[in-house]
Amino acid sequence: MKPVAERRGYTHVFNALSRISSEEGFGALYKGLAPNILRGMSMNVGMMACSDQAKEMMLTVTGDDPKAPGLTTRIGAACAGGFFA
């Protein structure tokens, strides 16, 4: 935590929103929006790619139909996608 002298002293979330918008301008509420969106997009792409690759591998192991994969294939691919991404 920051030392007491460097803290902003917000009492609640609405106090923080009003003080930030009045002291720094309304645009300050959106300072971290672009990096956060890019982080979310890259995480989703990574999870989808890993999940898709794991699904292909699980289909060959389990012998499921690619058009109707079983529960084991779907859960295994989702776990692998979440773990590796």
KOLMAR-566306 format. One line per field, with one value per residue: residue number from 1; chain; x, y, z of N, C-alpha, C in turn. Coordinates in pm, whole numbers, plus 50000, padded with zeros to 5 digits. Layout:
pos = c(NUM:...)
unit = c(A:...)
n.xx = c(X:...)
n.yy = c(Y:...)
n.zz = c(Z:...)
ca.xx = c(X:...)
ca.yy = c(Y:...)
ca.zz = c(Z:...)
c.xx = c(X:...)
c.yy = c(Y:...)
c.zz = c(Z:...)
END
This chain:
pos = c(1:2:3:4:5:6:7:8:9:10:11:12:13:14:15:16:17:18:19:20:21:22:23:24:25:26:27:28:29:30:31:32:33:34:35:36:37:38:39:40:41:42:43:44:45:46:47:48:49:50:51:52:53:54:55:56:57:58:59:60:61:62:63:64:65:66:67:68:69:70:71:72:73:74:75:76:77:78:79:80:81:82:83:84:85)
unit = c(A:A:A:A:A:A:A:A:A:A:A:A:A:A:A:A:A:A:A:A:A:A:A:A:A:A:A:A:A:A:A:A:A:A:A:A:A:A:A:A:A:A:A:A:A:A:A:A:A:A:A:A:A:A:A:A:A:A:A:A:A:A:A:A:A:A:A:A:A:A:A:A:A:A:A:A:A:A:A:A:A:A:A:A:A)
n.xx = c(50083:50029:50199:50036:50029:50034:49802:49477:49235:48961:48621:48413:48297:48145:48227:48491:48456:48330:48523:48750:48656:48604:48848:49049:48932:48676:48767:48973:48869:48875:49137:49289:49157:49211:49454:49346:49141:49294:49443:49240:49144:49372:49404:49165:49195:49422:49325:49119:49263:49434:49243:49109:49314:49367:49123:49121:49330:49225:49005:49123:49233:49012:48840:48603:48322:48386:48183:48007:48129:48216:48147:48382:48580:48513:48535:48803:48936:48859:48975:49248:49276:49227:49435:49678:49661)
n.yy = c(49881:50229:50501:50694:50967:50969:50852:50863:50884:50804:50765:50598:50415:50585:50834:50821:50806:51056:51237:51176:51233:51508:51621:51521:51507:51378:51189:51059:50845:50645:50573:50329:50167:50081:49915:49716:49606:49504:49312:49138:49051:48920:48714:48571:48488:48327:48127:48016:47918:47729:47562:47469:47328:47136:47007:46884:46702:46552:46437:46252:46081:45990:45904:46019:46157:46429:46615:46585:46598:46416:46445:46413:46487:46758:46873:46814:46958:47219:47249:47224:47446:47658:47617:47644:47893)
n.zz = c(50000:49950:50115:50375:50312:50035:49947:49797:49927:49880:49962:49883:49591:49424:49510:49427:49145:49091:49188:49032:48773:48800:48888:48714:48469:48248:48065:48193:48325:48141:48090:48100:47920:47646:47668:47833:47679:47467:47608:47690:47441:47335:47522:47483:47215:47240:47416:47260:47039:47160:47274:47047:46915:47112:47112:46861:46902:47114:46989:46819:47007:47162:46966:46890:46703:46493:46441:46648:46927:47226:47583:47732:47548:47501:47761:47821:47616:47681:47934:47868:47697:47877:48057:47910:47790)
ca.xx = c(50000:50100:50197:49913:50038:50016:49671:49380:49131:48824:48536:48337:48319:48086:48317:48606:48415:48306:48648:48837:48604:48615:48988:49134:48853:48598:48847:49063:48803:48899:49281:49338:49063:49272:49535:49262:49074:49395:49474:49127:49141:49482:49374:49060:49252:49509:49244:49048:49358:49476:49127:49084:49420:49345:49005:49164:49408:49135:48921:49199:49252:48885:48771:48471:48285:48417:48062:47937:48226:48162:48172:48524:48655:48485:48593:48949:48982:48839:49078:49377:49274:49241:49566:49790:49646)
ca.yy = c(50000:50357:50571:50771:51098:50953:50793:50960:50900:50787:50705:50491:50415:50703:50944:50808:50843:51200:51311:51156:51308:51653:51663:51483:51509:51257:51093:50986:50720:50549:50568:50193:50089:50016:49801:49611:49542:49424:49197:49046:48992:48824:48597:48493:48424:48219:48018:47952:47843:47611:47475:47406:47230:47027:46933:46796:46593:46468:46361:46136:45989:45930:45848:46081:46220:46573:46697:46571:46547:46376:46531:46402:46568:46900:46916:46810:47069:47344:47253:47252:47584:47746:47599:47690:48031)
ca.zz = c(50000:49949:50243:50398:50245:49890:49919:49747:50028:49833:50065:49818:49447:49361:49544:49338:49009:49081:49207:48916:48658:48821:48903:48601:48346:48225:47989:48283:48362:48034:48062:48079:47841:47530:47707:47889:47566:47397:47692:47682:47306:47319:47605:47416:47096:47288:47468:47150:46959:47238:47288:46917:46894:47207:47068:46752:46959:47193:46897:46772:47121:47203:46850:46876:46577:46500:46438:46776:47025:47356:47699:47767:47451:47524:47888:47808:47532:47756:48039:47805:47651:47993:48121:47829:47747)
c.xx = c(50087:50101:50073:49915:50010:49882:49573:49262:48989:48742:48452:48352:48260:48166:48439:48571:48396:48436:48741:48787:48615:48760:49073:49062:48787:48678:48942:49001:48832:49047:49330:49251:49129:49364:49453:49188:49173:49434:49363:49120:49251:49460:49268:49112:49341:49430:49171:49142:49403:49362:49098:49188:49402:49225:49040:49242:49320:49044:48994:49217:49123:48810:48631:48449:48314:48294:47985:48034:48160:48202:48319:48610:48635:48547:48745:49004:48967:48943:49215:49385:49292:49377:49678:49778:49665)
c.yy = c(50125:50416:50661:50904:51087:50893:50901:50979:50893:50718:50590:50508:50539:50828:50941:50851:50994:51279:51296:51237:51459:51700:51635:51488:51374:51149:51012:50855:50609:50534:50428:50107:50014:49900:49685:49536:49454:49300:49093:48977:48888:48699:48509:48420:48307:48101:47944:47867:47716:47512:47401:47298:47110:46943:46838:46677:46497:46384:46237:46034:45915:45865:45904:46136:46370:46662:46691:46515:46515:46472:46529:46489:46716:46951:46916:46924:47202:47358:47286:47396:47683:47737:47663:47835:48124)
c.zz = c(50000:50089:50254:50323:50095:49853:49876:49840:49976:49942:50010:49667:49379:49392:49451:49196:48995:49096:49087:48798:48676:48828:48780:48467:48323:48152:48074:48328:48261:48001:48028:47992:47726:47570:47763:47780:47491:47476:47683:47547:47290:47403:47539:47294:47137:47340:47357:47066:47031:47252:47158:46887:46987:47168:46955:46805:47039:47104:46846:46884:47155:47089:46832:46737:46588:46501:46569:46880:47158:47466:47738:47675:47478:47653:47882:47727:47606:47866:47980:47756:47765:48058:48041:47785:47859)
END
